[in-house]
Amino acid sequence: PHLRTGWPEVVEQVRIRKHERLAVDFPCAAAFPRLDTVIDGALEDLSAGGCKIVLPSAAGVAPGDAVTLSFDLPDGARIRDAQGAVRSVAPGGQHTVLGCEIAEAQPEVEHAITLFVSSTLERMRGGGDRQRALLFDPAGDVSETVASPLRKRGYDLAVEKSPVDLFFRLRLSRPAAVLLSLTAEPSPGALCRMIRATSGLEDLPIFAFSPSAPGSGGEDAAAVKQAGATECFTGEDCVKDLVRALTSLARS
């Protein structure tokens, strides 16, 4: 008996990583318990599962050595004493490159790195010609009113209903603007203060609005502006004013 099979003309190797990886370049301190030493270097790439570190010298460091890493992410998150292990050592002329695995079971470290890598990659990939506004709508009663006119002007609208999810989304991908209903709870003033106190969001446009006339419901617009809102719109034309403000923002 004979078996006849076809043979592919081209074989393509596809590497699949558990975590997204990002090329970076910022300072990092690497501590090696076996050698009782700390070496200052730089991160060359980063993922929640590992990284590449460039050190001026790594005498005595060997694959399998434990390492703890400390560094600050550009989005404000501070990684301190993240546990890991050296997987490779590649000596060069004036520096040594270490491939390091970051140990699992460190949820705060994994969360911070994943947010930074994912949000940076999303910004790098871009979103075509459409910009994204982020609406905080805990009651779910203003989303459709705002979404339709914004989409006609080329905006996507992301909606969050809890403060935790709102800030998670802000860390994941910075929007063109945040939209807050003056009748929302927690109060828009409190949310403005929290956003302004978050590293990297100090200048993020925040627009608060309410279809009610000034003083007839919700938090006072003047107090919300004082808390950090870029502008507040009230009255029956508030959505039109909101769209005009976002369109003007896109042109600036």
Residue, then its C-alpha position, 0 to 999 in steps of 0.5 A: p500500500h502507498l500513501r500519497t500526500g501533498w507538501p506545502e510550498v511555504v511553511e510559516q511559523v507563527r509565534i503566539r504570546k500569552h501577553e502583548r509585548l511593547a518596545v519601551d525605554f525607561p529606567c529600571a532597577a534590578a535586584f539579584p538576591r543571590l549576589d546581594t546587589v542592585i543594578d540600575g539599567a533600562l527596560e527595552d521591552l515589556s509585557a505582563g509576563g516578562c521583559k528585556i533589561v539592558l544593564p551596564s554590567a551583570a557579572g555573575v548573573a546566570p539564567g535561573d537567578a531570582v530577580t526583583l524589578s522596580f520601575d515607574l510606568p509612564d502612565g504614573a503606575r509604580i512597580r516595586d519589587a516585582q518578583g521574577a527570574v532570569r531566563s537568558v543572559a546575552p553579554g555585549g560590548q558595553h552592556t548585558v541584555l537579560g531576558c526576564e520572566i515576571a512571576e505570576a500571582q502578582p495581580e497588582v503588577e500584572h494589572a498595571i503592566t497590562l493596562f499600560v501596554s494595552s493602552t499604548l498599543e491601542r493608541m499606536r494602532g489608532g482608530g481611523d478618522r473616528q474619535r472616541a468620547l467617554l460618557f459616564d451614565p450610571a442610570g443609563d438614561v442619556s446614552e442614546t440622546v447623546a450617541s446619535p448626534l455624536r456618531k453623525r459627527g464622526y465620534d464613537l461613544a463609549v459608555e460606563k455605568s460605574p466609577v470603577d469601570l470609568f477609571f479602568r477605561l480612562r487608564l486603558s485608552r485616553p478618550a478625546a473627552v469625558l462627558l458627565s451628566l450633572t445629575a449623575e451619582p457620584s457627583p460630577g464634581a467629585l469625579c472631576r476632582m478624581i480625574r484631575a488628580t490622576s497622573g496623565l489626565e490633568d488636561l483631559p477635556i471634561f464636559a458636564f451637561s444637563p437638559s434641565a434649566p440651571g438650578s432645577g436639578g443636579e449639581d450646580a454647574a459653577a461648582v462642577k467647573q470649579a472642580g475641574a470641568t472644562e465646560c458645563f452645558t444646561g438647558e434643552d440645547c445642551v446636547k447641541d452645545l456638547v456636540r459643538a464643543l467636541t467638534s471645535l475640540a477636534r479642529s483645534 
